[in-house]
Amino acid sequence: MLDSENKDIDAFRKLTNADAYKIQNIKIFIKTLDVYQERMNLIGKSTRNKIWNRHILDSAQISDYLHKEKSNNMTIDVGSGAGFPGLILSILGRKDIILCEKSKKKSTFLRAVSQELKLKIKIFEGRIEDYDGKNVKTIISRAFSPLKNFLVKVKHLICYDTVLVLHKGERYVQEIEEAKNSFSFNYKCYKSLTSRDSRVLKIKNVEAPYARN
């Protein structure tokens, strides 16, 4: 293992208080990802050497902004891809995660990891527009689509107390302004731990056409 990776793991451990068991499970996840990466494009090749910071910590940092876990209240990760952020949150202990991924190949990878690590997680293979599950209290996503388009896709899941926690890049201000033209919502922006140009966007009180009651 590279010294730089060891340093990233140490930094991750300090920032998240992850114990040795969780760190080991993340390492297993990464090994499985490397195997599948040879057959499909799960992450950008240029980001592999910084996976602990660029992907793992980036996923874990949203933990403090989510609803507290309660019976029958679910958190859905839209466009899970390689499992960021939802699968990482599950490895770190959350038991309310649903992964939504339309790609059959990527869904196969997600199932393989979840079975190997015996995670309490659900996987929905399909478009988020076709997901009709109940009790979704938190919606999360990372690099899925611009905010306005995202709200259109998930509006059928939104109710009065739904919280959205989204990773956003340097265009986050423009995305908020564009979304405000079609939706009413309250939001807060938090600085990312992994990129000075990125933000974690927490959205509440979304008013949208046909939002469920």
PyMOL commands that set and color helices and strands:
alter all, ss='L'
color gray80, all
select helices_A, chain A and resi 3-16+20-37+45-60+63-65+86-91+104-116+128-130+147-157+172-180
alter helices_A, ss='H'
color red, helices_A
select strands_A, chain A and resi 74-78+97-101+122-125+136-142+163-168+184-191+199-207
alter strands_A, ss='S'
color yellow, strands_A
deselect
rebuild
show_as cartoon
